Amino acid sequence: EMRERLRGMRVLLNDELKKVAPDHDFSHLVRATGMFCFLGVTEDQVNRLKKDYGVYLVGSSRINVAGITPANVKYLAESIAAVL
């Protein structure tokens, strides 16, 4: 079911972020529901994600969880960690 997949991807992203950015708490990702959630990074960091890593999200740091896959979650987490 899609809801379970989305939850699984939020958990996977949180787990990867714990590895690469242990000083930051992204546990809110796991508590979120639905297809979208907020990373909680600044607009400046969002712009760096777009420009330097090809990670596209809106200025408020809202991401489409459906776009996260086991194949890209490590790159996504590493990119987020790089702009923190």
N, CA, C and O atoms as a Maestro MAE file, in Angstrom:
{
 s_m_m2io_version
 :::
 2.0.0
}

f_m_ct {
 s_m_title
 :::
 protein
 m_atom[336] {
  # First column is atom index #
  i_m_mmod_type
  r_m_x_coord
  r_m_y_coord
  r_m_z_coord
  i_m_residue_number
  s_m_chain_name
  s_m_pdb_residue_name
  s_m_pdb_atom_name
  i_m_atomic_number
  :::
  1 25 0.838 -1.186 0.000 1 A "GLU " " N  " 7
  2 3 0.000 0.000 0.000 1 A "GLU " " CA " 6
  3 2 0.887 1.256 0.000 1 A "GLU " " C  " 6
  4 15 1.961 1.275 0.601 1 A "GLU " " O  " 8
  5 25 0.414 2.290 -0.683 2 A "MET " " N  " 7
  6 3 1.194 3.522 -0.840 2 A "MET " " CA " 6
  7 2 1.523 4.169 0.501 2 A "MET " " C  " 6
  8 15 2.639 4.654 0.688 2 A "MET " " O  " 8
  9 25 0.594 4.186 1.421 3 A "ARG " " N  " 7
  10 3 0.833 4.821 2.721 3 A "ARG " " CA " 6
  11 2 2.000 4.139 3.449 3 A "ARG " " C  " 6
  12 15 2.832 4.808 4.060 3 A "ARG " " O  " 8
  13 25 2.054 2.818 3.378 4 A "GLU " " N  " 7
  14 3 3.142 2.074 4.018 4 A "GLU " " CA " 6
  15 2 4.477 2.345 3.321 4 A "GLU " " C  " 6
  16 15 5.513 2.448 3.979 4 A "GLU " " O  " 8
  17 25 4.452 2.458 1.998 5 A "ARG " " N  " 7
  18 3 5.677 2.766 1.259 5 A "ARG " " CA " 6
  19 2 6.201 4.145 1.640 5 A "ARG " " C  " 6
  20 15 7.400 4.315 1.864 5 A "ARG " " O  " 8
  21 25 5.308 5.128 1.714 6 A "LEU " " N  " 7
  22 3 5.719 6.482 2.079 6 A "LEU " " CA " 6
  23 2 6.319 6.499 3.484 6 A "LEU " " C  " 6
  24 15 7.347 7.136 3.713 6 A "LEU " " O  " 8
  25 25 5.686 5.809 4.411 7 A "ARG " " N  " 7
  26 3 6.223 5.747 5.776 7 A "ARG " " CA " 6
  27 2 7.599 5.079 5.762 7 A "ARG " " C  " 6
  28 15 8.522 5.537 6.435 7 A "ARG " " O  " 8
  29 25 7.729 4.016 5.008 8 A "GLY " " N  " 7
  30 3 9.005 3.323 4.904 8 A "GLY " " CA " 6
  31 2 10.102 4.218 4.365 8 A "GLY " " C  " 6
  32 15 11.238 4.155 4.835 8 A "GLY " " O  " 8
  33 25 9.785 5.045 3.392 9 A "MET " " N  " 7
  34 3 10.789 5.946 2.816 9 A "MET " " CA " 6
  35 2 11.166 7.052 3.799 9 A "MET " " C  " 6
  36 15 12.326 7.459 3.847 9 A "MET " " O  " 8
  37 25 10.205 7.545 4.584 10 A "ARG " " N  " 7
  38 3 10.528 8.553 5.605 10 A "ARG " " CA " 6
  39 2 11.451 7.959 6.668 10 A "ARG " " C  " 6
  40 15 12.398 8.607 7.115 10 A "ARG " " O  " 8
  41 25 11.162 6.713 7.070 11 A "VAL " " N  " 7
  42 3 12.011 6.030 8.053 11 A "VAL " " CA " 6
  43 2 13.408 5.821 7.473 11 A "VAL " " C  " 6
  44 15 14.410 6.055 8.149 11 A "VAL " " O  " 8
  45 25 13.466 5.384 6.225 12 A "LEU " " N  " 7
  46 3 14.752 5.147 5.572 12 A "LEU " " CA " 6
  47 2 15.571 6.434 5.472 12 A "LEU " " C  " 6
  48 15 16.773 6.426 5.739 12 A "LEU " " O  " 8
  49 25 14.928 7.537 5.090 13 A "LEU " " N  " 7
  50 3 15.636 8.818 5.007 13 A "LEU " " CA " 6
  51 2 16.125 9.241 6.385 13 A "LEU " " C  " 6
  52 15 17.270 9.670 6.527 13 A "LEU " " O  " 8
  53 25 15.279 9.126 7.400 14 A "ASN " " N  " 7
  54 3 15.699 9.475 8.754 14 A "ASN " " CA " 6
  55 2 16.894 8.628 9.191 14 A "ASN " " C  " 6
  56 15 17.839 9.150 9.782 14 A "ASN " " O  " 8
  57 25 16.858 7.342 8.908 15 A "ASP " " N  " 7
  58 3 17.960 6.453 9.278 15 A "ASP " " CA " 6
  59 2 19.264 6.850 8.579 15 A "ASP " " C  " 6
  60 15 20.328 6.850 9.198 15 A "ASP " " O  " 8
  61 25 19.177 7.185 7.293 16 A "GLU " " N  " 7
  62 3 20.371 7.604 6.545 16 A "GLU " " CA " 6
  63 2 20.899 8.935 7.082 16 A "GLU " " C  " 6
  64 15 22.109 9.124 7.202 16 A "GLU " " O  " 8
  65 25 19.987 9.853 7.405 17 A "LEU " " N  " 7
  66 3 20.412 11.150 7.934 17 A "LEU " " CA " 6
  67 2 21.083 11.001 9.295 17 A "LEU " " C  " 6
  68 15 22.003 11.757 9.607 17 A "LEU " " O  " 8
  69 25 20.644 10.046 10.110 18 A "LYS " " N  " 7
  70 3 21.296 9.792 11.404 18 A "LYS " " CA " 6
  71 2 22.754 9.412 11.192 18 A "LYS " " C  " 6
  72 15 23.617 9.782 11.988 18 A "LYS " " O  " 8
  73 25 23.033 8.672 10.120 19 A "LYS " " N  " 7
  74 3 24.398 8.227 9.835 19 A "LYS " " CA " 6
  75 2 25.289 9.381 9.381 19 A "LYS " " C  " 6
  76 15 26.431 9.505 9.824 19 A "LYS " " O  " 8
  77 25 24.753 10.229 8.486 20 A "VAL " " N  " 7
  78 3 25.593 11.256 7.861 20 A "VAL " " CA " 6
  79 2 25.511 12.620 8.539 20 A "VAL " " C  " 6
  80 15 26.359 13.481 8.305 20 A "VAL " " O  " 8
  81 25 24.491 12.823 9.380 21 A "ALA " " N  " 7
  82 3 24.339 14.102 10.092 21 A "ALA " " CA " 6
  83 2 23.884 13.829 11.530 21 A "ALA " " C  " 6
  84 15 22.795 14.244 11.927 21 A "ALA " " O  " 8
  85 25 24.720 13.132 12.306 22 A "PRO " " N  " 7
  86 3 24.296 12.709 13.646 22 A "PRO " " CA " 6
  87 2 23.986 13.854 14.613 22 A "PRO " " C  " 6
  88 15 23.308 13.639 15.617 22 A "PRO " " O  " 8
  89 25 24.466 15.051 14.331 23 A "ASP " " N  " 7
  90 3 24.212 16.185 15.215 23 A "ASP " " CA " 6
  91 2 22.867 16.855 14.955 23 A "ASP " " C  " 6
  92 15 22.497 17.797 15.656 23 A "ASP " " O  " 8
  93 25 22.134 16.376 13.951 24 A "HIS " " N  " 7
  94 3 20.849 16.975 13.585 24 A "HIS " " CA " 6
  95 2 19.724 15.968 13.787 24 A "HIS " " C  " 6
  96 15 19.889 14.776 13.528 24 A "HIS " " O  " 8
  97 25 18.595 16.456 14.246 25 A "ASP " " N  " 7
  98 3 17.448 15.593 14.515 25 A "ASP " " CA " 6
  99 2 16.431 15.732 13.377 25 A "ASP " " C  " 6
  100 15 15.847 16.797 13.177 25 A "ASP " " O  " 8
  101 25 16.233 14.655 12.648 26 A "PHE " " N  " 7
  102 3 15.242 14.628 11.579 26 A "PHE " " CA " 6
  103 2 14.101 13.669 11.902 26 A "PHE " " C  " 6
  104 15 13.399 13.205 11.003 26 A "PHE " " O  " 8
  105 25 13.919 13.372 13.196 27 A "SER " " N  " 7
  106 3 12.883 12.413 13.578 27 A "SER " " CA " 6
  107 2 11.475 12.890 13.217 27 A "SER " " C  " 6
  108 15 10.546 12.086 13.146 27 A "SER " " O  " 8
  109 25 11.317 14.196 12.989 28 A "HIS " " N  " 7
  110 3 10.003 14.704 12.577 28 A "HIS " " CA " 6
  111 2 9.563 14.090 11.248 28 A "HIS " " C  " 6
  112 15 8.367 14.012 10.968 28 A "HIS " " O  " 8
  113 25 10.530 13.651 10.423 29 A "LEU " " N  " 7
  114 3 10.187 13.024 9.145 29 A "LEU " " CA " 6
  115 2 9.372 11.762 9.367 29 A "LEU " " C  " 6
  116 15 8.443 11.478 8.611 29 A "LEU " " O  " 8
  117 25 9.715 11.010 10.395 30 A "VAL " " N  " 7
  118 3 9.028 9.749 10.681 30 A "VAL " " CA " 6
  119 2 7.619 10.013 11.219 30 A "VAL " " C  " 6
  120 15 6.699 9.232 10.977 30 A "VAL " " O  " 8
  121 25 7.463 11.103 11.937 31 A "ARG " " N  " 7
  122 3 6.144 11.432 12.501 31 A "ARG " " CA " 6
  123 2 5.202 12.037 11.462 31 A "ARG " " C  " 6
  124 15 3.989 12.061 11.672 31 A "ARG " " O  " 8
  125 25 5.738 12.522 10.350 32 A "ALA " " N  " 7
  126 3 4.913 13.133 9.310 32 A "ALA " " CA " 6
  127 2 4.067 12.071 8.606 32 A "ALA " " C  " 6
  128 15 4.354 10.876 8.681 32 A "ALA " " O  " 8
  129 25 3.031 12.529 7.930 33 A "THR " " N  " 7
  130 3 2.193 11.628 7.143 33 A "THR " " CA " 6
  131 2 1.962 12.255 5.778 33 A "THR " " C  " 6
  132 15 2.154 13.457 5.595 33 A "THR " " O  " 8
  133 25 1.555 11.441 4.835 34 A "GLY " " N  " 7
  134 3 1.224 11.948 3.512 34 A "GLY " " CA " 6
  135 2 2.391 11.913 2.546 34 A "GLY " " C  " 6
  136 15 3.470 11.408 2.854 34 A "GLY " " O  " 8
  137 25 2.138 12.473 1.354 35 A "MET " " N  " 7
  138 3 3.131 12.432 0.280 35 A "MET " " CA " 6
  139 2 4.221 13.482 0.421 35 A "MET " " C  " 6
  140 15 5.266 13.380 -0.222 35 A "MET " " O  " 8
  141 25 3.993 14.480 1.246 36 A "PHE " " N  " 7
  142 3 4.950 15.574 1.390 36 A "PHE " " CA " 6
  143 2 5.332 15.743 2.846 36 A "PHE " " C  " 6
  144 15 4.535 15.472 3.744 36 A "PHE " " O  " 8
  145 25 6.559 16.194 3.073 37 A "CYS " " N  " 7
  146 3 6.965 16.577 4.423 37 A "CYS " " CA " 6
  147 2 8.065 17.630 4.310 37 A "CYS " " C  " 6
  148 15 8.699 17.789 3.267 37 A "CYS " " O  " 8
  149 25 8.267 18.332 5.403 38 A "PHE " " N  " 7
  150 3 9.256 19.400 5.432 38 A "PHE " " CA " 6
  151 2 10.564 18.885 6.006 38 A "PHE " " C  " 6
  152 15 10.575 18.206 7.033 38 A "PHE " " O  " 8
  153 25 11.672 19.211 5.337 39 A "LEU " " N  " 7
  154 3 12.984 18.832 5.860 39 A "LEU " " CA " 6
  155 2 13.352 19.688 7.062 39 A "LEU " " C  " 6
  156 15 13.996 19.214 7.998 39 A "LEU " " O  " 8
  157 25 12.943 20.951 7.033 40 A "GLY " " N  " 7
  158 3 13.311 21.851 8.119 40 A "GLY " " CA " 6
  159 2 14.663 22.497 7.904 40 A "GLY " " C  " 6
  160 15 15.367 22.804 8.867 40 A "GLY " " O  " 8
  161 25 15.035 22.709 6.640 41 A "VAL " " N  " 7
  162 3 16.276 23.421 6.330 41 A "VAL " " CA " 6
  163 2 15.921 24.806 5.815 41 A "VAL " " C  " 6
  164 15 14.773 25.065 5.452 41 A "VAL " " O  " 8
  165 25 16.903 25.692 5.782 42 A "THR " " N  " 7
  166 3 16.656 27.080 5.376 42 A "THR " " CA " 6
  167 2 16.491 27.192 3.855 42 A "THR " " C  " 6
  168 15 16.833 26.278 3.106 42 A "THR " " O  " 8
  169 25 15.968 28.314 3.436 43 A "GLU " " N  " 7
  170 3 15.815 28.546 1.994 43 A "GLU " " CA " 6
  171 2 17.172 28.584 1.303 43 A "GLU " " C  " 6
  172 15 17.302 28.145 0.161 43 A "GLU " " O  " 8
  173 25 18.177 29.104 1.990 44 A "ASP " " N  " 7
  174 3 19.544 29.117 1.456 44 A "ASP " " CA " 6
  175 2 20.048 27.684 1.239 44 A "ASP " " C  " 6
  176 15 20.666 27.381 0.219 44 A "ASP " " O  " 8
  177 25 19.779 26.825 2.197 45 A "GLN " " N  " 7
  178 3 20.178 25.419 2.070 45 A "GLN " " CA " 6
  179 2 19.398 24.718 0.955 45 A "GLN " " C  " 6
  180 15 19.950 23.884 0.238 45 A "GLN " " O  " 8
  181 25 18.121 25.057 0.812 46 A "VAL " " N  " 7
  182 3 17.308 24.527 -0.286 46 A "VAL " " CA " 6
  183 2 17.940 24.914 -1.620 46 A "VAL " " C  " 6
  184 15 18.062 24.084 -2.521 46 A "VAL " " O  " 8
  185 25 18.340 26.182 -1.739 47 A "ASN " " N  " 7
  186 3 18.948 26.648 -2.990 47 A "ASN " " CA " 6
  187 2 20.260 25.926 -3.284 47 A "ASN " " C  " 6
  188 15 20.557 25.624 -4.439 47 A "ASN " " O  " 8
  189 25 21.041 25.650 -2.249 48 A "ARG " " N  " 7
  190 3 22.286 24.884 -2.448 48 A "ARG " " CA " 6
  191 2 21.996 23.452 -2.866 48 A "ARG " " C  " 6
  192 15 22.711 22.896 -3.699 48 A "ARG " " O  " 8
  193 25 20.957 22.848 -2.300 49 A "LEU " " N  " 7
  194 3 20.576 21.488 -2.701 49 A "LEU " " CA " 6
  195 2 20.242 21.450 -4.189 49 A "LEU " " C  " 6
  196 15 20.645 20.532 -4.904 49 A "LEU " " O  " 8
  197 25 19.505 22.451 -4.642 50 A "LYS " " N  " 7
  198 3 19.131 22.523 -6.064 50 A "LYS " " CA " 6
  199 2 20.361 22.734 -6.938 50 A "LYS " " C  " 6
  200 15 20.604 21.985 -7.884 50 A "LYS " " O  " 8
  201 25 21.137 23.775 -6.602 51 A "LYS " " N  " 7
  202 3 22.254 24.197 -7.449 51 A "LYS " " CA " 6
  203 2 23.403 23.190 -7.457 51 A "LYS " " C  " 6
  204 15 23.938 22.856 -8.515 51 A "LYS " " O  " 8
  205 25 23.776 22.712 -6.279 52 A "ASP " " N  " 7
  206 3 24.977 21.884 -6.165 52 A "ASP " " CA " 6
  207 2 24.722 20.382 -6.267 52 A "ASP " " C  " 6
  208 15 25.629 19.622 -6.605 52 A "ASP " " O  " 8
  209 25 23.489 19.945 -5.974 53 A "TYR " " N  " 7
  210 3 23.228 18.503 -5.907 53 A "TYR " " CA " 6
  211 2 22.075 18.023 -6.785 53 A "TYR " " C  " 6
  212 15 21.822 16.821 -6.865 53 A "TYR " " O  " 8
  213 25 21.375 18.944 -7.443 54 A "GLY " " N  " 7
  214 3 20.256 18.530 -8.291 54 A "GLY " " CA " 6
  215 2 19.100 17.953 -7.496 54 A "GLY " " C  " 6
  216 15 18.327 17.146 -8.011 54 A "GLY " " O  " 8
  217 25 18.980 18.367 -6.230 55 A "VAL " " N  " 7
  218 3 17.865 17.931 -5.387 55 A "VAL " " CA " 6
  219 2 16.859 19.072 -5.376 55 A "VAL " " C  " 6
  220 15 17.145 20.157 -4.869 55 A "VAL " " O  " 8
  221 25 15.687 18.825 -5.933 56 A "TYR " " N  " 7
  222 3 14.698 19.881 -6.111 56 A "TYR " " CA " 6
  223 2 13.572 19.768 -5.103 56 A "TYR " " C  " 6
  224 15 12.939 18.722 -4.961 56 A "TYR " " O  " 8
  225 25 13.334 20.886 -4.399 57 A "LEU " " N  " 7
  226 3 12.267 21.000 -3.428 57 A "LEU " " CA " 6
  227 2 11.885 22.468 -3.361 57 A "LEU " " C  " 6
  228 15 12.633 23.328 -3.825 57 A "LEU " " O  " 8
  229 25 10.732 22.757 -2.789 58 A "VAL " " N  " 7
  230 3 10.298 24.152 -2.726 58 A "VAL " " CA " 6
  231 2 11.034 24.880 -1.612 58 A "VAL " " C  " 6
  232 15 11.614 24.252 -0.727 58 A "VAL " " O  " 8
  233 25 11.008 26.205 -1.659 59 A "GLY " " N  " 7
  234 3 11.771 27.036 -0.737 59 A "GLY " " CA " 6
  235 2 11.493 26.776 0.728 59 A "GLY " " C  " 6
  236 15 12.350 27.014 1.579 59 A "GLY " " O  " 8
  237 25 10.300 26.289 1.027 60 A "SER " " N  " 7
  238 3 9.943 25.995 2.416 60 A "SER " " CA " 6
  239 2 10.576 24.695 2.906 60 A "SER " " C  " 6
  240 15 10.415 24.334 4.072 60 A "SER " " O  " 8
  241 25 11.285 23.995 2.043 61 A "SER " " N  " 7
  242 3 11.957 22.714 2.285 61 A "SER " " CA " 6
  243 2 11.000 21.529 2.263 61 A "SER " " C  " 6
  244 15 11.288 20.479 2.837 61 A "SER " " O  " 8
  245 25 9.861 21.703 1.599 62 A "ARG " " N  " 7
  246 3 8.902 20.602 1.472 62 A "ARG " " CA " 6
  247 2 9.371 19.668 0.367 62 A "ARG " " C  " 6
  248 15 9.665 20.102 -0.746 62 A "ARG " " O  " 8
  249 25 9.436 18.381 0.688 63 A "ILE " " N  " 7
  250 3 9.858 17.383 -0.294 63 A "ILE " " CA " 6
  251 2 8.711 16.427 -0.602 63 A "ILE " " C  " 6
  252 15 7.802 16.233 0.206 63 A "ILE " " O  " 8
  253 25 8.778 15.841 -1.781 64 A "ASN " " N  " 7
  254 3 7.820 14.821 -2.190 64 A "ASN " " CA " 6
  255 2 8.395 13.473 -1.774 64 A "ASN " " C  " 6
  256 15 9.355 12.994 -2.377 64 A "ASN " " O  " 8
  257 25 7.826 12.875 -0.771 65 A "VAL " " N  " 7
  258 3 8.322 11.607 -0.225 65 A "VAL " " CA " 6
  259 2 8.206 10.489 -1.253 65 A "VAL " " C  " 6
  260 15 8.995 9.544 -1.232 65 A "VAL " " O  " 8
  261 25 7.234 10.586 -2.148 66 A "ALA " " N  " 7
  262 3 7.048 9.547 -3.163 66 A "ALA " " CA " 6
  263 2 8.247 9.457 -4.105 66 A "ALA " " C  " 6
  264 15 8.440 8.436 -4.763 66 A "ALA " " O  " 8
  265 25 9.050 10.515 -4.174 67 A "GLY " " N  " 7
  266 3 10.233 10.508 -5.027 67 A "GLY " " CA " 6
  267 2 11.448 9.840 -4.390 67 A "GLY " " C  " 6
  268 15 12.472 9.647 -5.045 67 A "GLY " " O  " 8
  269 25 11.331 9.488 -3.115 68 A "ILE " " N  " 7
  270 3 12.440 8.826 -2.423 68 A "ILE " " CA " 6
  271 2 12.353 7.327 -2.682 68 A "ILE " " C  " 6
  272 15 11.284 6.726 -2.580 68 A "ILE " " O  " 8
  273 25 13.494 6.735 -3.017 69 A "THR " " N  " 7
  274 3 13.550 5.296 -3.258 69 A "THR " " CA " 6
  275 2 14.761 4.726 -2.517 69 A "THR " " C  " 6
  276 15 15.657 5.476 -2.128 69 A "THR " " O  " 8
  277 25 14.793 3.411 -2.319 70 A "PRO " " N  " 7
  278 3 15.986 2.821 -1.713 70 A "PRO " " CA " 6
  279 2 17.245 3.111 -2.536 70 A "PRO " " C  " 6
  280 15 18.347 3.142 -1.988 70 A "PRO " " O  " 8
  281 25 17.091 3.320 -3.836 71 A "ALA " " N  " 7
  282 3 18.238 3.571 -4.709 71 A "ALA " " CA " 6
  283 2 18.784 5.004 -4.575 71 A "ALA " " C  " 6
  284 15 19.969 5.229 -4.821 71 A "ALA " " O  " 8
  285 25 17.946 5.965 -4.194 72 A "ASN " " N  " 7
  286 3 18.432 7.348 -4.151 72 A "ASN " " CA " 6
  287 2 18.498 7.951 -2.751 72 A "ASN " " C  " 6
  288 15 18.952 9.084 -2.590 72 A "ASN " " O  " 8
  289 25 18.056 7.221 -1.748 73 A "VAL " " N  " 7
  290 3 17.967 7.810 -0.408 73 A "VAL " " CA " 6
  291 2 19.343 8.146 0.171 73 A "VAL " " C  " 6
  292 15 19.475 9.135 0.892 73 A "VAL " " O  " 8
  293 25 20.347 7.360 -0.121 74 A "LYS " " N  " 7
  294 3 21.693 7.638 0.403 74 A "LYS " " CA " 6
  295 2 22.230 8.944 -0.186 74 A "LYS " " C  " 6
  296 15 22.776 9.774 0.541 74 A "LYS " " O  " 8
  297 25 22.076 9.126 -1.499 75 A "TYR " " N  " 7
  298 3 22.514 10.370 -2.141 75 A "TYR " " CA " 6
  299 2 21.751 11.564 -1.566 75 A "TYR " " C  " 6
  300 15 22.336 12.613 -1.297 75 A "TYR " " O  " 8
  301 25 20.454 11.397 -1.384 76 A "LEU " " N  " 7
  302 3 19.637 12.475 -0.831 76 A "LEU " " CA " 6
  303 2 20.124 12.852 0.562 76 A "LEU " " C  " 6
  304 15 20.308 14.034 0.854 76 A "LEU " " O  " 8
  305 25 20.335 11.864 1.422 77 A "ALA " " N  " 7
  306 3 20.798 12.136 2.785 77 A "ALA " " CA " 6
  307 2 22.172 12.797 2.785 77 A "ALA " " C  " 6
  308 15 22.409 13.747 3.531 77 A "ALA " " O  " 8
  309 25 23.068 12.299 1.955 78 A "GLU " " N  " 7
  310 3 24.419 12.890 1.877 78 A "GLU " " CA " 6
  311 2 24.361 14.324 1.379 78 A "GLU " " C  " 6
  312 15 25.107 15.179 1.856 78 A "GLU " " O  " 8
  313 25 23.481 14.590 0.425 79 A "SER " " N  " 7
  314 3 23.324 15.952 -0.106 79 A "SER " " CA " 6
  315 2 22.792 16.888 0.968 79 A "SER " " C  " 6
  316 15 23.281 18.007 1.124 79 A "SER " " O  " 8
  317 25 21.790 16.425 1.706 80 A "ILE " " N  " 7
  318 3 21.235 17.240 2.785 80 A "ILE " " CA " 6
  319 2 22.307 17.524 3.833 80 A "ILE " " C  " 6
  320 15 22.463 18.659 4.284 80 A "ILE " " O  " 8
  321 25 23.039 16.490 4.213 81 A "ALA " " N  " 7
  322 3 24.101 16.660 5.216 81 A "ALA " " CA " 6
  323 2 25.153 17.663 4.750 81 A "ALA " " C  " 6
  324 15 25.692 18.421 5.557 81 A "ALA " " O  " 8
  325 25 25.443 17.668 3.455 82 A "ALA " " N  " 7
  326 3 26.472 18.554 2.919 82 A "ALA " " CA " 6
  327 2 26.097 20.030 3.004 82 A "ALA " " C  " 6
  328 15 26.981 20.887 3.029 82 A "ALA " " O  " 8
  329 25 24.810 20.339 3.050 83 A "VAL " " N  " 7
  330 3 24.394 21.743 3.089 83 A "VAL " " CA " 6
  331 2 24.042 22.214 4.492 83 A "VAL " " C  " 6
  332 15 23.733 23.391 4.684 83 A "VAL " " O  " 8
  333 25 24.081 21.333 5.463 84 A "LEU " " N  " 7
  334 3 23.726 21.724 6.840 84 A "LEU " " CA " 6
  335 2 24.803 22.600 7.451 84 A "LEU " " C  " 6
  336 15 24.676 23.023 8.600 84 A "LEU " " O  " 8
  :::
 }
 m_bond[335] {
  # First column is bond index #
  i_m_from
  i_m_to
  i_m_order
  :::
  1 1 2 1
  2 2 3 1
  3 3 4 2
  4 3 5 1
  5 5 6 1
  6 6 7 1
  7 7 8 2
  8 7 9 1
  9 9 10 1
  10 10 11 1
  11 11 12 2
  12 11 13 1
  13 13 14 1
  14 14 15 1
  15 15 16 2
  16 15 17 1
  17 17 18 1
  18 18 19 1
  19 19 20 2
  20 19 21 1
  21 21 22 1
  22 22 23 1
  23 23 24 2
  24 23 25 1
  25 25 26 1
  26 26 27 1
  27 27 28 2
  28 27 29 1
  29 29 30 1
  30 30 31 1
  31 31 32 2
  32 31 33 1
  33 33 34 1
  34 34 35 1
  35 35 36 2
  36 35 37 1
  37 37 38 1
  38 38 39 1
  39 39 40 2
  40 39 41 1
  41 41 42 1
  42 42 43 1
  43 43 44 2
  44 43 45 1
  45 45 46 1
  46 46 47 1
  47 47 48 2
  48 47 49 1
  49 49 50 1
  50 50 51 1
  51 51 52 2
  52 51 53 1
  53 53 54 1
  54 54 55 1
  55 55 56 2
  56 55 57 1
  57 57 58 1
  58 58 59 1
  59 59 60 2
  60 59 61 1
  61 61 62 1
  62 62 63 1
  63 63 64 2
  64 63 65 1
  65 65 66 1
  66 66 67 1
  67 67 68 2
  68 67 69 1
  69 69 70 1
  70 70 71 1
  71 71 72 2
  72 71 73 1
  73 73 74 1
  74 74 75 1
  75 75 76 2
  76 75 77 1
  77 77 78 1
  78 78 79 1
  79 79 80 2
  80 79 81 1
  81 81 82 1
  82 82 83 1
  83 83 84 2
  84 83 85 1
  85 85 86 1
  86 86 87 1
  87 87 88 2
  88 87 89 1
  89 89 90 1
  90 90 91 1
  91 91 92 2
  92 91 93 1
  93 93 94 1
  94 94 95 1
  95 95 96 2
  96 95 97 1
  97 97 98 1
  98 98 99 1
  99 99 100 2
  100 99 101 1
  101 101 102 1
  102 102 103 1
  103 103 104 2
  104 103 105 1
  105 105 106 1
  106 106 107 1
  107 107 108 2
  108 107 109 1
  109 109 110 1
  110 110 111 1
  111 111 112 2
  112 111 113 1
  113 113 114 1
  114 114 115 1
  115 115 116 2
  116 115 117 1
  117 117 118 1
  118 118 119 1
  119 119 120 2
  120 119 121 1
  121 121 122 1
  122 122 123 1
  123 123 124 2
  124 123 125 1
  125 125 126 1
  126 126 127 1
  127 127 128 2
  128 127 129 1
  129 129 130 1
  130 130 131 1
  131 131 132 2
  132 131 133 1
  133 133 134 1
  134 134 135 1
  135 135 136 2
  136 135 137 1
  137 137 138 1
  138 138 139 1
  139 139 140 2
  140 139 141 1
  141 141 142 1
  142 142 143 1
  143 143 144 2
  144 143 145 1
  145 145 146 1
  146 146 147 1
  147 147 148 2
  148 147 149 1
  149 149 150 1
  150 150 151 1
  151 151 152 2
  152 151 153 1
  153 153 154 1
  154 154 155 1
  155 155 156 2
  156 155 157 1
  157 157 158 1
  158 158 159 1
  159 159 160 2
  160 159 161 1
  161 161 162 1
  162 162 163 1
  163 163 164 2
  164 163 165 1
  165 165 166 1
  166 166 167 1
  167 167 168 2
  168 167 169 1
  169 169 170 1
  170 170 171 1
  171 171 172 2
  172 171 173 1
  173 173 174 1
  174 174 175 1
  175 175 176 2
  176 175 177 1
  177 177 178 1
  178 178 179 1
  179 179 180 2
  180 179 181 1
  181 181 182 1
  182 182 183 1
  183 183 184 2
  184 183 185 1
  185 185 186 1
  186 186 187 1
  187 187 188 2
  188 187 189 1
  189 189 190 1
  190 190 191 1
  191 191 192 2
  192 191 193 1
  193 193 194 1
  194 194 195 1
  195 195 196 2
  196 195 197 1
  197 197 198 1
  198 198 199 1
  199 199 200 2
  200 199 201 1
  201 201 202 1
  202 202 203 1
  203 203 204 2
  204 203 205 1
  205 205 206 1
  206 206 207 1
  207 207 208 2
  208 207 209 1
  209 209 210 1
  210 210 211 1
  211 211 212 2
  212 211 213 1
  213 213 214 1
  214 214 215 1
  215 215 216 2
  216 215 217 1
  217 217 218 1
  218 218 219 1
  219 219 220 2
  220 219 221 1
  221 221 222 1
  222 222 223 1
  223 223 224 2
  224 223 225 1
  225 225 226 1
  226 226 227 1
  227 227 228 2
  228 227 229 1
  229 229 230 1
  230 230 231 1
  231 231 232 2
  232 231 233 1
  233 233 234 1
  234 234 235 1
  235 235 236 2
  236 235 237 1
  237 237 238 1
  238 238 239 1
  239 239 240 2
  240 239 241 1
  241 241 242 1
  242 242 243 1
  243 243 244 2
  244 243 245 1
  245 245 246 1
  246 246 247 1
  247 247 248 2
  248 247 249 1
  249 249 250 1
  250 250 251 1
  251 251 252 2
  252 251 253 1
  253 253 254 1
  254 254 255 1
  255 255 256 2
  256 255 257 1
  257 257 258 1
  258 258 259 1
  259 259 260 2
  260 259 261 1
  261 261 262 1
  262 262 263 1
  263 263 264 2
  264 263 265 1
  265 265 266 1
  266 266 267 1
  267 267 268 2
  268 267 269 1
  269 269 270 1
  270 270 271 1
  271 271 272 2
  272 271 273 1
  273 273 274 1
  274 274 275 1
  275 275 276 2
  276 275 277 1
  277 277 278 1
  278 278 279 1
  279 279 280 2
  280 279 281 1
  281 281 282 1
  282 282 283 1
  283 283 284 2
  284 283 285 1
  285 285 286 1
  286 286 287 1
  287 287 288 2
  288 287 289 1
  289 289 290 1
  290 290 291 1
  291 291 292 2
  292 291 293 1
  293 293 294 1
  294 294 295 1
  295 295 296 2
  296 295 297 1
  297 297 298 1
  298 298 299 1
  299 299 300 2
  300 299 301 1
  301 301 302 1
  302 302 303 1
  303 303 304 2
  304 303 305 1
  305 305 306 1
  306 306 307 1
  307 307 308 2
  308 307 309 1
  309 309 310 1
  310 310 311 1
  311 311 312 2
  312 311 313 1
  313 313 314 1
  314 314 315 1
  315 315 316 2
  316 315 317 1
  317 317 318 1
  318 318 319 1
  319 319 320 2
  320 319 321 1
  321 321 322 1
  322 322 323 1
  323 323 324 2
  324 323 325 1
  325 325 326 1
  326 326 327 1
  327 327 328 2
  328 327 329 1
  329 329 330 1
  330 330 331 1
  331 331 332 2
  332 331 333 1
  333 333 334 1
  334 334 335 1
  335 335 336 2
  :::
 }
}
